[in-house]
Amino acid sequence: MFNLYDKVLIKSKNVEGTIIDIVKNKGDTKITVESNVKGKRSDGYGGVFPIFDCVEEDLKLL
Amino acid sequence: MTFDEWLDGLEETADGKLAFKAKKTVDKTDKSDIIKLSEKFEIPPDKIKKFLLSPGAKHADEFFDVGYKESDYERLFDDIESKFDTSKLTDVKKNSDGTEDFSIFMDLGITSKKRFRTVWRKDAPNGKPRLITGHRED
């Protein structure tokens, strides 16, 4: 169970970030994590703090 | 509700019938006490109070550096509202689950103005965008 603004590790990307949005839809939970590391990435949305849509199983609480 | 909004709430099931879509829900822990409203968008108070202007939070110093204080929730909300211009959308991304993300750059600040990226999410095509993050970006 994760909460907004928890600090987490995205395991598949080895990226540390902060949870900035949680949306539940049809039993699925989409957790959006903003990278805590400054720097654009092609696999993330946005700019210098890219964001990633994740599933719970791919996150680890820090 | 308009006909288009009603229609948008339907989807085809596996057996070819029409059914109402399951309702998306957003974590309510961030939406408990909305005290300022906008026709254009939604900003849960905690997004500002517990994130953007919360001492120690990752982007708080970027806002404090341009003059906002921890207590400036309403001021920051109003500043974002005055700068929210849908003709300036950038990085629009339509997601497979029907949500849409976009950014708007805006100059924010009290003692000085700096360029911030604000990131928004729409849960449905006709829905109000929600602010999900904001930070300095030149």
N, CA and C atoms of all chains as a GROMACS GRO file, in nm:
protein
  600
    1MET      N    1   0.085  -0.120   0.000
    1MET     CA    2   0.000   0.000   0.000
    1MET      C    3   0.089   0.125   0.000
    2PHE      N    4   0.068   0.207  -0.100
    2PHE     CA    5   0.150   0.328  -0.111
    2PHE      C    6   0.062   0.450  -0.096
    3ASN      N    7   0.122   0.558  -0.053
    3ASN     CA    8   0.049   0.683  -0.032
    3ASN      C    9   0.116   0.796  -0.111
    4LEU      N   10   0.036   0.900  -0.137
    4LEU     CA   11   0.092   1.017  -0.203
    4LEU      C   12   0.213   1.069  -0.126
    5TYR      N   13   0.314   1.107  -0.202
    5TYR     CA   14   0.437   1.170  -0.153
    5TYR      C   15   0.530   1.072  -0.080
    6ASP      N   16   0.498   0.944  -0.085
    6ASP     CA   17   0.595   0.845  -0.039
    6ASP      C   18   0.716   0.848  -0.131
    7LYS      N   19   0.832   0.823  -0.073
    7LYS     CA   20   0.952   0.810  -0.154
    7LYS      C   21   0.971   0.661  -0.186
    8VAL      N   22   0.993   0.633  -0.314
    8VAL     CA   23   0.996   0.494  -0.359
    8VAL      C   24   1.111   0.472  -0.457
    9LEU      N   25   1.140   0.345  -0.476
    9LEU     CA   26   1.233   0.304  -0.581
    9LEU      C   27   1.152   0.234  -0.691
   10ILE      N   28   1.171   0.279  -0.815
   10ILE     CA   29   1.113   0.206  -0.928
   10ILE      C   30   1.212   0.096  -0.962
   11LYS      N   31   1.174  -0.026  -0.928
   11LYS     CA   32   1.270  -0.136  -0.936
   11LYS      C   33   1.319  -0.162  -1.078
   12SER      N   34   1.228  -0.157  -1.175
   12SER     CA   35   1.266  -0.191  -1.313
   12SER      C   36   1.360  -0.088  -1.375
   13LYS      N   37   1.360   0.032  -1.321
   13LYS     CA   38   1.444   0.139  -1.377
   13LYS      C   39   1.556   0.179  -1.282
   14ASN      N   40   1.551   0.129  -1.161
   14ASN     CA   41   1.646   0.168  -1.057
   14ASN      C   42   1.648   0.320  -1.039
   15VAL      N   43   1.529   0.378  -1.036
   15VAL     CA   44   1.514   0.523  -1.022
   15VAL      C   45   1.440   0.552  -0.891
   16GLU      N   46   1.495   0.643  -0.811
   16GLU     CA   47   1.425   0.685  -0.689
   16GLU      C   48   1.336   0.803  -0.721
   17GLY      N   49   1.218   0.803  -0.662
   17GLY     CA   50   1.125   0.911  -0.691
   17GLY      C   51   1.022   0.930  -0.582
   18THR      N   52   0.929   1.019  -0.609
   18THR     CA   53   0.823   1.053  -0.515
   18THR      C   54   0.688   1.029  -0.582
   19ILE      N   55   0.598   0.965  -0.511
   19ILE     CA   56   0.464   0.940  -0.566
   19ILE      C   57   0.386   1.072  -0.572
   20ILE      N   58   0.341   1.108  -0.692
   20ILE     CA   59   0.269   1.234  -0.707
   20ILE      C   60   0.124   1.215  -0.750
   21ASP      N   61   0.085   1.093  -0.785
   21ASP     CA   62  -0.055   1.070  -0.822
   21ASP      C   63  -0.086   0.922  -0.810
   22ILE      N   64  -0.207   0.893  -0.767
   22ILE     CA   65  -0.254   0.754  -0.758
   22ILE      C   66  -0.395   0.750  -0.816
   23VAL      N   67  -0.415   0.668  -0.918
   23VAL     CA   68  -0.548   0.655  -0.979
   23VAL      C   69  -0.587   0.508  -0.978
   24LYS      N   70  -0.708   0.481  -0.927
   24LYS     CA   71  -0.760   0.344  -0.926
   24LYS      C   72  -0.867   0.332  -1.032
   25ASN      N   73  -0.858   0.229  -1.116
   25ASN     CA   74  -0.951   0.211  -1.227
   25ASN      C   75  -0.973   0.063  -1.251
   26LYS      N   76  -1.096   0.018  -1.238
   26LYS     CA   77  -1.132  -0.122  -1.264
   26LYS      C   78  -1.043  -0.217  -1.186
   27GLY      N   79  -1.012  -0.185  -1.065
   27GLY     CA   80  -0.930  -0.274  -0.984
   27GLY      C   81  -0.781  -0.257  -1.002
   28ASP      N   82  -0.742  -0.182  -1.105
   28ASP     CA   83  -0.600  -0.156  -1.125
   28ASP      C   84  -0.562  -0.024  -1.058
   29THR      N   85  -0.440  -0.016  -1.013
   29THR     CA   86  -0.392   0.107  -0.953
   29THR      C   87  -0.273   0.158  -1.031
   30LYS      N   88  -0.287   0.280  -1.084
   30LYS     CA   89  -0.174   0.341  -1.155
   30LYS      C   90  -0.109   0.442  -1.061
   31ILE      N   91   0.017   0.422  -1.036
   31ILE     CA   92   0.090   0.510  -0.945
   31ILE      C   93   0.191   0.590  -1.027
   32THR      N   94   0.181   0.720  -1.019
   32THR     CA   95   0.272   0.805  -1.095
   32THR      C   96   0.383   0.855  -1.004
   33VAL      N   97   0.504   0.831  -1.049
   33VAL     CA   98   0.622   0.862  -0.968
   33VAL      C   99   0.706   0.966  -1.042
   34GLU      N  100   0.743   1.070  -0.970
   34GLU     CA  101   0.832   1.172  -1.027
   34GLU      C  102   0.975   1.144  -0.980
   35SER      N  103   1.066   1.138  -1.075
   35SER     CA  104   1.204   1.108  -1.041
   35SER      C  105   1.260   1.212  -0.943
   36ASN      N  106   1.337   1.164  -0.847
   36ASN     CA  107   1.406   1.255  -0.756
   36ASN      C  108   1.543   1.296  -0.809
   37VAL      N  109   1.578   1.238  -0.922
   37VAL     CA  110   1.707   1.268  -0.984
   37VAL      C  111   1.682   1.361  -1.103
   38LYS      N  112   1.748   1.475  -1.102
   38LYS     CA  113   1.727   1.572  -1.208
   38LYS      C  114   1.791   1.525  -1.337
   39GLY      N  115   1.716   1.534  -1.445
   39GLY     CA  116   1.771   1.493  -1.574
   39GLY      C  117   1.663   1.431  -1.661
   40LYS      N  118   1.650   1.481  -1.783
   40LYS     CA  119   1.550   1.428  -1.875
   40LYS      C  120   1.580   1.283  -1.908
   41ARG      N  121   1.474   1.206  -1.931
   41ARG     CA  122   1.490   1.067  -1.974
   41ARG      C  123   1.388   1.040  -2.084
   42SER      N  124   1.431   0.964  -2.182
   42SER     CA  125   1.342   0.936  -2.295
   42SER      C  126   1.227   0.844  -2.256
   43ASP      N  127   1.243   0.768  -2.147
   43ASP     CA  128   1.137   0.676  -2.107
   43ASP      C  129   1.042   0.736  -2.003
   44GLY      N  130   1.058   0.866  -1.975
   44GLY     CA  131   0.969   0.932  -1.880
   44GLY      C  132   0.900   1.051  -1.943
   45TYR      N  133   0.789   1.091  -1.883
   45TYR     CA  134   0.716   1.207  -1.934
   45TYR      C  135   0.772   1.335  -1.872
   46GLY      N  136   0.773   1.440  -1.951
   46GLY     CA  137   0.801   1.572  -1.896
   46GLY      C  138   0.944   1.616  -1.916
   47GLY      N  139   0.991   1.697  -1.820
   47GLY     CA  140   1.117   1.763  -1.840
   47GLY      C  141   1.227   1.714  -1.749
   48VAL      N  142   1.281   1.806  -1.671
   48VAL     CA  143   1.402   1.773  -1.594
   48VAL      C  144   1.374   1.681  -1.476
   49PHE      N  145   1.248   1.671  -1.435
   49PHE     CA  146   1.210   1.570  -1.335
   49PHE      C  147   1.106   1.479  -1.400
   50PRO      N  148   1.150   1.381  -1.479
   50PRO     CA  149   1.055   1.299  -1.554
   50PRO      C  150   0.962   1.220  -1.462
   51ILE      N  151   0.844   1.192  -1.514
   51ILE     CA  152   0.748   1.114  -1.437
   51ILE      C  153   0.720   0.981  -1.508
   52PHE      N  154   0.688   0.881  -1.427
   52PHE     CA  155   0.668   0.745  -1.478
   52PHE      C  156   0.539   0.688  -1.419
   53ASP      N  157   0.459   0.625  -1.504
   53ASP     CA  158   0.341   0.554  -1.456
   53ASP      C  159   0.382   0.412  -1.420
   54CYS      N  160   0.351   0.373  -1.298
   54CYS     CA  161   0.400   0.246  -1.246
   54CYS      C  162   0.287   0.162  -1.188
   55VAL      N  163   0.313   0.034  -1.174
   55VAL     CA  164   0.224  -0.054  -1.098
   55VAL      C  165   0.288  -0.078  -0.962
   56GLU      N  166   0.204  -0.116  -0.865
   56GLU     CA  167   0.253  -0.132  -0.728
   56GLU      C  168   0.369  -0.231  -0.720
   57GLU      N  169   0.358  -0.338  -0.799
   57GLU     CA  170   0.458  -0.445  -0.791
   57GLU      C  171   0.597  -0.396  -0.830
   58ASP      N  172   0.604  -0.285  -0.904
   58ASP     CA  173   0.734  -0.236  -0.951
   58ASP      C  174   0.794  -0.133  -0.855
   59LEU      N  175   0.728  -0.112  -0.742
   59LEU     CA  176   0.776  -0.008  -0.650
   59LEU      C  177   0.820  -0.068  -0.517
   60LYS      N  178   0.917  -0.002  -0.456
   60LYS     CA  179   0.962  -0.040  -0.322
   60LYS      C  180   0.968   0.087  -0.239
   61LEU      N  181   0.907   0.083  -0.124
   61LEU     CA  182   0.908   0.198  -0.034
   61LEU      C  183   1.048   0.223   0.022
   62LEU      N  184   1.091   0.349   0.018
   62LEU     CA  185   1.224   0.381   0.072
   62LEU      C  186   1.213   0.435   0.215
   63MET      N  187  -2.557   1.656  -1.738
   63MET     CA  188  -2.466   1.579  -1.823
   63MET      C  189  -2.510   1.592  -1.968
   64THR      N  190  -2.416   1.618  -2.057
   64THR     CA  191  -2.449   1.627  -2.198
   64THR      C  192  -2.454   1.486  -2.259
   65PHE      N  193  -2.510   1.478  -2.380
   65PHE     CA  194  -2.515   1.348  -2.446
   65PHE      C  195  -2.375   1.294  -2.470
   66ASP      N  196  -2.283   1.383  -2.510
   66ASP     CA  197  -2.146   1.340  -2.536
   66ASP      C  198  -2.079   1.285  -2.410
   67GLU      N  199  -2.106   1.352  -2.296
   67GLU     CA  200  -2.049   1.303  -2.170
   67GLU      C  201  -2.106   1.166  -2.134
   68TRP      N  202  -2.240   1.151  -2.158
   68TRP     CA  203  -2.305   1.023  -2.130
   68TRP      C  204  -2.247   0.914  -2.219
   69LEU      N  205  -2.228   0.949  -2.348
   69LEU     CA  206  -2.174   0.854  -2.444
   69LEU      C  207  -2.032   0.813  -2.407
   70ASP      N  208  -1.958   0.909  -2.359
   70ASP     CA  209  -1.819   0.882  -2.321
   70ASP      C  210  -1.811   0.784  -2.205
   71GLY      N  211  -1.918   0.774  -2.129
   71GLY     CA  212  -1.919   0.684  -2.014
   71GLY      C  213  -1.949   0.540  -2.050
   72LEU      N  214  -1.971   0.511  -2.179
   72LEU     CA  215  -2.003   0.374  -2.222
   72LEU      C  216  -1.881   0.308  -2.286
   73GLU      N  217  -1.878   0.178  -2.279
   73GLU     CA  218  -1.775   0.102  -2.348
   73GLU      C  219  -1.832  -0.031  -2.393
   74GLU      N  220  -1.769  -0.091  -2.493
   74GLU     CA  221  -1.815  -0.219  -2.544
   74GLU      C  222  -1.755  -0.331  -2.461
   75THR      N  223  -1.839  -0.424  -2.419
   75THR     CA  224  -1.789  -0.536  -2.340
   75THR      C  225  -1.736  -0.645  -2.432
   76ALA      N  226  -1.678  -0.748  -2.373
   76ALA     CA  227  -1.619  -0.856  -2.452
   76ALA      C  228  -1.723  -0.928  -2.537
   77ASP      N  229  -1.849  -0.929  -2.492
   77ASP     CA  230  -1.952  -0.997  -2.570
   77ASP      C  231  -2.029  -0.902  -2.662
   78GLY      N  232  -1.973  -0.783  -2.685
   78GLY     CA  233  -2.029  -0.691  -2.783
   78GLY      C  234  -2.141  -0.602  -2.733
   79LYS      N  235  -2.172  -0.608  -2.605
   79LYS     CA  236  -2.278  -0.523  -2.550
   79LYS      C  237  -2.218  -0.392  -2.499
   80LEU      N  238  -2.304  -0.294  -2.481
   80LEU     CA  239  -2.260  -0.167  -2.424
   80LEU      C  240  -2.284  -0.168  -2.274
   81ALA      N  241  -2.188  -0.117  -2.200
   81ALA     CA  242  -2.202  -0.110  -2.054
   81ALA      C  243  -2.134   0.017  -2.007
   82PHE      N  244  -2.176   0.063  -1.890
   82PHE     CA  245  -2.111   0.181  -1.834
   82PHE      C  246  -1.970   0.144  -1.787
   83LYS      N  247  -1.876   0.233  -1.817
   83LYS     CA  248  -1.738   0.212  -1.775
   83LYS      C  249  -1.730   0.214  -1.622
   84ALA      N  250  -1.636   0.136  -1.572
   84ALA     CA  251  -1.608   0.145  -1.428
   84ALA      C  252  -1.553   0.284  -1.400
   85LYS      N  253  -1.595   0.340  -1.290
   85LYS     CA  254  -1.556   0.478  -1.259
   85LYS      C  255  -1.412   0.484  -1.210
   86LYS      N  256  -1.335   0.575  -1.268
   86LYS     CA  257  -1.198   0.596  -1.218
   86LYS      C  258  -1.206   0.670  -1.085
   87THR      N  259  -1.126   0.632  -0.993
   87THR     CA  260  -1.120   0.705  -0.868
   87THR      C  261  -0.978   0.750  -0.842
   88VAL      N  262  -0.967   0.867  -0.787
   88VAL     CA  263  -0.836   0.922  -0.756
   88VAL      C  264  -0.821   0.919  -0.606
   89ASP      N  265  -0.700   0.889  -0.562
   89ASP     CA  266  -0.674   0.880  -0.418
   89ASP      C  267  -0.731   1.000  -0.344
   90LYS      N  268  -0.830   0.973  -0.259
   90LYS     CA  269  -0.900   1.082  -0.190
   90LYS      C  270  -0.818   1.144  -0.078
   91THR      N  271  -0.709   1.080  -0.040
   91THR     CA  272  -0.633   1.135   0.072
   91THR      C  273  -0.577   1.273   0.039
   92ASP      N  274  -0.574   1.304  -0.091
   92ASP     CA  275  -0.520   1.432  -0.132
   92ASP      C  276  -0.630   1.534  -0.160
   93LYS      N  277  -0.756   1.500  -0.138
   93LYS     CA  278  -0.864   1.587  -0.183
   93LYS      C  279  -0.964   1.614  -0.070
   94SER      N  280  -0.918   1.611   0.052
   94SER     CA  281  -1.010   1.611   0.163
   94SER      C  282  -1.072   1.746   0.192
   95ASP      N  283  -1.004   1.855   0.161
   95ASP     CA  284  -1.057   1.984   0.204
   95ASP      C  285  -1.032   2.092   0.100
   96ILE      N  286  -1.091   2.074  -0.016
   96ILE     CA  287  -1.074   2.174  -0.120
   96ILE      C  288  -1.140   2.304  -0.074
   97ILE      N  289  -1.061   2.409  -0.067
   97ILE     CA  290  -1.119   2.536  -0.022
   97ILE      C  291  -1.112   2.641  -0.132
   98LYS      N  292  -1.042   2.614  -0.237
   98LYS     CA  293  -1.043   2.706  -0.350
   98LYS      C  294  -1.079   2.627  -0.476
   99LEU      N  295  -1.165   2.684  -0.555
   99LEU     CA  296  -1.212   2.616  -0.675
   99LEU      C  297  -1.183   2.702  -0.797
  100SER      N  298  -1.165   2.636  -0.907
  100SER     CA  299  -1.145   2.706  -1.033
  100SER      C  300  -1.233   2.641  -1.138
  101GLU      N  301  -1.282   2.722  -1.229
  101GLU     CA  302  -1.358   2.668  -1.342
  101GLU      C  303  -1.267   2.590  -1.436
  102LYS      N  304  -1.138   2.623  -1.433
  102LYS     CA  305  -1.046   2.569  -1.533
  102LYS      C  306  -0.981   2.439  -1.492
  103PHE      N  307  -0.958   2.421  -1.362
  103PHE     CA  308  -0.877   2.306  -1.319
  103PHE      C  309  -0.907   2.274  -1.175
  104GLU      N  310  -0.836   2.173  -1.126
  104GLU     CA  311  -0.851   2.131  -0.987
  104GLU      C  312  -0.712   2.118  -0.926
  105ILE      N  313  -0.694   2.179  -0.812
  105ILE     CA  314  -0.570   2.159  -0.737
  105ILE      C  315  -0.608   2.118  -0.595
  106PRO      N  316  -0.592   1.992  -0.561
  106PRO     CA  317  -0.618   1.952  -0.423
  106PRO      C  318  -0.530   2.034  -0.329
  107PRO      N  319  -0.585   2.086  -0.221
  107PRO     CA  320  -0.504   2.169  -0.130
  107PRO      C  321  -0.375   2.104  -0.085
  108ASP      N  322  -0.382   1.972  -0.060
  108ASP     CA  323  -0.260   1.906  -0.012
  108ASP      C  324  -0.150   1.904  -0.116
  109LYS      N  325  -0.188   1.916  -0.244
  109LYS     CA  326  -0.084   1.920  -0.348
  109LYS      C  327   0.008   2.040  -0.326
  110ILE      N  328  -0.050   2.148  -0.277
  110ILE     CA  329   0.031   2.265  -0.246
  110ILE      C  330   0.083   2.258  -0.102
  111LYS      N  331  -0.006   2.227  -0.009
  111LYS     CA  332   0.032   2.233   0.132
  111LYS      C  333   0.131   2.123   0.173
  112LYS      N  334   0.115   2.005   0.116
  112LYS     CA  335   0.199   1.893   0.158
  112LYS      C  336   0.307   1.857   0.057
  113PHE      N  337   0.309   1.933  -0.054
  113PHE     CA  338   0.409   1.899  -0.158
  113PHE      C  339   0.482   2.024  -0.204
  114LEU      N  340   0.415   2.112  -0.277
  114LEU     CA  341   0.486   2.224  -0.339
  114LEU      C  342   0.539   2.322  -0.235
  115LEU      N  343   0.462   2.348  -0.129
  115LEU     CA  344   0.506   2.446  -0.028
  115LEU      C  345   0.530   2.381   0.108
  116SER      N  346   0.566   2.257   0.107
  116SER     CA  347   0.594   2.188   0.232
  116SER      C  348   0.744   2.187   0.256
  117PRO      N  349   0.791   2.250   0.363
  117PRO     CA  350   0.936   2.254   0.388
  117PRO      C  351   0.997   2.114   0.387
  118GLY      N  352   1.104   2.099   0.312
  118GLY     CA  353   1.169   1.969   0.302
  118GLY      C  354   1.122   1.888   0.183
  119ALA      N  355   1.006   1.922   0.127
  119ALA     CA  356   0.959   1.850   0.008
  119ALA      C  357   1.047   1.888  -0.111
  120LYS      N  358   1.049   1.802  -0.211
  120LYS     CA  359   1.153   1.812  -0.312
  120LYS      C  360   1.155   1.943  -0.390
  121HIS      N  361   1.040   2.005  -0.414
  121HIS     CA  362   1.039   2.128  -0.493
  121HIS      C  363   1.013   2.253  -0.410
  122ALA      N  364   0.996   2.237  -0.281
  122ALA     CA  365   0.955   2.351  -0.197
  122ALA      C  366   1.054   2.467  -0.206
  123ASP      N  367   1.183   2.438  -0.202
  123ASP     CA  368   1.281   2.546  -0.204
  123ASP      C  369   1.274   2.627  -0.334
  124GLU      N  370   1.233   2.562  -0.443
  124GLU     CA  371   1.221   2.634  -0.570
  124GLU      C  372   1.111   2.740  -0.561
  125PHE      N  373   1.005   2.710  -0.487
  125PHE     CA  374   0.898   2.808  -0.467
  125PHE      C  375   0.935   2.911  -0.360
  126PHE      N  376   1.002   2.866  -0.255
  126PHE     CA  377   1.044   2.959  -0.150
  126PHE      C  378   1.146   3.060  -0.207
  127ASP      N  379   1.228   3.015  -0.299
  127ASP     CA  380   1.331   3.103  -0.357
  127ASP      C  381   1.272   3.221  -0.435
  128VAL      N  382   1.148   3.207  -0.481
  128VAL     CA  383   1.086   3.317  -0.555
  128VAL      C  384   0.983   3.390  -0.468
  129GLY      N  385   0.988   3.367  -0.336
  129GLY     CA  386   0.911   3.450  -0.245
  129GLY      C  387   0.789   3.388  -0.181
  130TYR      N  388   0.749   3.269  -0.225
  130TYR     CA  389   0.633   3.207  -0.159
  130TYR      C  390   0.673   3.159  -0.020
  131LYS      N  391   0.576   3.163   0.070
  131LYS     CA  392   0.596   3.109   0.204
  131LYS      C  393   0.508   2.985   0.220
  132GLU      N  394   0.534   2.913   0.326
  132GLU     CA  395   0.458   2.791   0.351
  132GLU      C  396   0.308   2.818   0.357
  133SER      N  397   0.272   2.938   0.403
  133SER     CA  398   0.131   2.973   0.422
  133SER      C  399   0.066   3.031   0.296
  134ASP      N  400   0.137   3.034   0.186
  134ASP     CA  401   0.087   3.101   0.064
  134ASP      C  402   0.008   3.009  -0.029
  135TYR      N  403  -0.066   2.916   0.029
  135TYR     CA  404  -0.147   2.825  -0.054
  135TYR      C  405  -0.238   2.903  -0.149
  136GLU      N  406  -0.313   2.998  -0.093
  136GLU     CA  407  -0.409   3.071  -0.177
  136GLU      C  408  -0.339   3.156  -0.281
  137ARG      N  409  -0.229   3.218  -0.244
  137ARG     CA  410  -0.156   3.303  -0.337
  137ARG      C  411  -0.102   3.221  -0.454
  138LEU      N  412  -0.046   3.105  -0.424
  138LEU     CA  413   0.007   3.022  -0.532
  138LEU      C  414  -0.106   2.970  -0.620
  139PHE      N  415  -0.216   2.930  -0.558
  139PHE     CA  416  -0.333   2.884  -0.636
  139PHE      C  417  -0.376   2.995  -0.732
  140ASP      N  418  -0.390   3.116  -0.680
  140ASP     CA  419  -0.436   3.228  -0.764
  140ASP      C  420  -0.336   3.259  -0.875
  141ASP      N  421  -0.208   3.252  -0.843
  141ASP     CA  422  -0.106   3.279  -0.945
  141ASP      C  423  -0.112   3.175  -1.056
  142ILE      N  424  -0.128   3.049  -1.018
  142ILE     CA  425  -0.138   2.944  -1.120
  142ILE      C  426  -0.263   2.965  -1.204
  143GLU      N  427  -0.373   3.002  -1.139
  143GLU     CA  428  -0.498   3.024  -1.213
  143GLU      C  429  -0.482   3.138  -1.314
  144SER      N  430  -0.414   3.243  -1.274
  144SER     CA  431  -0.400   3.358  -1.364
  144SER      C  432  -0.308   3.326  -1.483
  145LYS      N  433  -0.221   3.228  -1.465
  145LYS     CA  434  -0.127   3.193  -1.572
  145LYS      C  435  -0.171   3.070  -1.651
  146PHE      N  436  -0.278   3.006  -1.608
  146PHE     CA  437  -0.323   2.883  -1.673
  146PHE      C  438  -0.384   2.919  -1.808
  147ASP      N  439  -0.316   2.882  -1.914
  147ASP     CA  440  -0.358   2.920  -2.050
  147ASP      C  441  -0.350   2.796  -2.138
  148THR      N  442  -0.467   2.745  -2.176
  148THR     CA  443  -0.468   2.619  -2.251
  148THR      C  444  -0.414   2.635  -2.394
  149SER      N  445  -0.391   2.758  -2.436
  149SER     CA  446  -0.328   2.776  -2.567
  149SER      C  447  -0.177   2.751  -2.558
  150LYS      N  448  -0.129   2.732  -2.435
  150LYS     CA  449   0.015   2.712  -2.416
  150LYS      C  450   0.048   2.569  -2.372
  151LEU      N  451  -0.042   2.476  -2.400
  151LEU     CA  452  -0.014   2.336  -2.365
  151LEU      C  453   0.110   2.287  -2.438
  152THR      N  454   0.187   2.209  -2.368
  152THR     CA  455   0.302   2.146  -2.434
  152THR      C  456   0.316   2.004  -2.381
  153ASP      N  457   0.389   1.922  -2.456
  153ASP     CA  458   0.412   1.782  -2.416
  153ASP      C  459   0.281   1.710  -2.386
  154VAL      N  460   0.185   1.722  -2.476
  154VAL     CA  461   0.057   1.653  -2.457
  154VAL      C  462   0.077   1.504  -2.482
  155LYS      N  463   0.032   1.423  -2.387
  155LYS     CA  464   0.049   1.278  -2.399
  155LYS      C  465  -0.083   1.209  -2.366
  156LYS      N  466  -0.137   1.137  -2.464
  156LYS     CA  467  -0.260   1.061  -2.441
  156LYS      C  468  -0.221   0.920  -2.399
  157ASN      N  469  -0.270   0.879  -2.282
  157ASN     CA  470  -0.232   0.748  -2.229
  157ASN      C  471  -0.333   0.641  -2.269
  158SER      N  472  -0.289   0.518  -2.266
  158SER     CA  473  -0.374   0.407  -2.312
  158SER      C  474  -0.497   0.388  -2.224
  159ASP      N  475  -0.493   0.436  -2.101
  159ASP     CA  476  -0.608   0.419  -2.012
  159ASP      C  477  -0.709   0.534  -2.025
  160GLY      N  478  -0.689   0.621  -2.123
  160GLY     CA  479  -0.785   0.730  -2.146
  160GLY      C  480  -0.748   0.860  -2.077
  161THR      N  481  -0.648   0.856  -1.991
  161THR     CA  482  -0.604   0.980  -1.927
  161THR      C  483  -0.514   1.057  -2.022
  162GLU      N  484  -0.497   1.183  -1.993
  162GLU     CA  485  -0.412   1.268  -2.077
  162GLU      C  486  -0.325   1.355  -1.987
  163ASP      N  487  -0.198   1.362  -2.019
  163ASP     CA  488  -0.106   1.447  -1.944
  163ASP      C  489  -0.061   1.562  -2.033
  164PHE      N  490  -0.040   1.676  -1.974
  164PHE     CA  491   0.018   1.788  -2.048
  164PHE      C  492   0.088   1.881  -1.951
  165SER      N  493   0.169   1.968  -2.006
  165SER     CA  494   0.243   2.066  -1.925
  165SER      C  495   0.210   2.206  -1.971
  166ILE      N  496   0.219   2.298  -1.878
  166ILE     CA  497   0.212   2.441  -1.912
  166ILE      C  498   0.326   2.510  -1.838
  167PHE      N  499   0.408   2.581  -1.912
  167PHE     CA  500   0.512   2.661  -1.848
  167PHE      C  501   0.452   2.794  -1.806
  168MET      N  502   0.489   2.840  -1.688
  168MET     CA  503   0.439   2.970  -1.641
  168MET      C  504   0.542   3.036  -1.552
  169ASP      N  505   0.546   3.169  -1.558
  169ASP     CA  506   0.635   3.246  -1.471
  169ASP      C  507   0.564   3.268  -1.338
  170LEU      N  508   0.623   3.217  -1.232
  170LEU     CA  509   0.562   3.227  -1.099
  170LEU      C  510   0.660   3.292  -1.002
  171GLY      N  511   0.606   3.357  -0.900
  171GLY     CA  512   0.691   3.415  -0.796
  171GLY      C  513   0.633   3.541  -0.741
  172ILE      N  514   0.677   3.578  -0.621
  172ILE     CA  515   0.632   3.701  -0.555
  172ILE      C  516   0.744   3.804  -0.558
  173THR      N  517   0.860   3.767  -0.507
  173THR     CA  518   0.973   3.862  -0.504
  173THR      C  519   1.049   3.863  -0.636
  174SER      N  520   1.043   3.754  -0.708
  174SER     CA  521   1.100   3.747  -0.843
  174SER      C  522   1.020   3.643  -0.920
  175LYS      N  523   1.025   3.653  -1.051
  175LYS     CA  524   0.951   3.559  -1.135
  175LYS      C  525   1.049   3.460  -1.199
  176LYS      N  526   1.017   3.335  -1.190
  176LYS     CA  527   1.096   3.231  -1.255
  176LYS      C  528   1.004   3.138  -1.331
  177ARG      N  529   1.064   3.069  -1.428
  177ARG     CA  530   0.984   2.980  -1.513
  177ARG      C  531   0.965   2.844  -1.446
  178PHE      N  532   0.841   2.804  -1.435
  178PHE     CA  533   0.807   2.674  -1.377
  178PHE      C  534   0.733   2.589  -1.480
  179ARG      N  535   0.758   2.460  -1.476
  179ARG     CA  536   0.676   2.366  -1.552
  179ARG      C  537   0.566   2.316  -1.458
  180THR      N  538   0.442   2.330  -1.499
  180THR     CA  539   0.332   2.270  -1.424
  180THR      C  540   0.282   2.152  -1.505
  181VAL      N  541   0.260   2.039  -1.439
  181VAL     CA  542   0.218   1.916  -1.507
  181VAL      C  543   0.077   1.880  -1.463
  182TRP      N  544  -0.008   1.853  -1.560
  182TRP     CA  545  -0.151   1.833  -1.536
  182TRP      C  546  -0.195   1.699  -1.592
  183ARG      N  547  -0.301   1.646  -1.533
  183ARG     CA  548  -0.359   1.520  -1.582
  183ARG      C  549  -0.510   1.533  -1.589
  184LYS      N  550  -0.564   1.490  -1.705
  184LYS     CA  551  -0.710   1.480  -1.721
  184LYS      C  552  -0.747   1.333  -1.713
  185ASP      N  553  -0.844   1.300  -1.626
  185ASP     CA  554  -0.883   1.160  -1.610
  185ASP      C  555  -0.979   1.115  -1.720
  186ALA      N  556  -1.044   1.210  -1.788
  186ALA     CA  557  -1.136   1.179  -1.897
  186ALA      C  558  -1.130   1.296  -1.995
  187PRO      N  559  -1.165   1.272  -2.121
  187PRO     CA  560  -1.154   1.380  -2.220
  187PRO      C  561  -1.225   1.508  -2.181
  188ASN      N  562  -1.339   1.495  -2.114
  188ASN     CA  563  -1.414   1.615  -2.076
  188ASN      C  564  -1.388   1.658  -1.932
  189GLY      N  565  -1.295   1.592  -1.866
  189GLY     CA  566  -1.272   1.622  -1.725
  189GLY      C  567  -1.185   1.744  -1.705
  190LYS      N  568  -1.188   1.794  -1.582
  190LYS     CA  569  -1.101   1.906  -1.546
  190LYS      C  570  -0.960   1.854  -1.523
  191PRO      N  571  -0.860   1.925  -1.571
  191PRO     CA  572  -0.723   1.882  -1.540
  191PRO      C  573  -0.690   1.899  -1.392
  192ARG      N  574  -0.611   1.805  -1.342
  192ARG     CA  575  -0.563   1.814  -1.204
  192ARG      C  576  -0.414   1.842  -1.208
  193LEU      N  577  -0.368   1.930  -1.120
  193LEU     CA  578  -0.224   1.954  -1.109
  193LEU      C  579  -0.161   1.835  -1.039
  194ILE      N  580  -0.058   1.777  -1.102
  194ILE     CA  581   0.009   1.666  -1.034
  194ILE      C  582   0.150   1.702  -0.987
  195THR      N  583   0.213   1.800  -1.052
  195THR     CA  584   0.342   1.846  -0.999
  195THR      C  585   0.377   1.980  -1.063
  196GLY      N  586   0.476   2.044  -1.006
  196GLY     CA  587   0.525   2.170  -1.059
  196GLY      C  588   0.666   2.193  -1.008
  197HIS      N  589   0.753   2.243  -1.097
  197HIS     CA  590   0.892   2.264  -1.055
  197HIS      C  591   0.959   2.362  -1.148
  198ARG      N  592   1.071   2.416  -1.105
  198ARG     CA  593   1.148   2.509  -1.189
  198ARG      C  594   1.205   2.438  -1.310
  199GLU      N  595   1.196   2.502  -1.422
  199GLU     CA  596   1.258   2.447  -1.542
  199GLU      C  597   1.279   2.560  -1.642
  200ASP      N  598   1.403   2.588  -1.674
  200ASP     CA  599   1.434   2.695  -1.770
  200ASP      C  600   1.426   2.644  -1.913
   0.00000   0.00000   0.00000
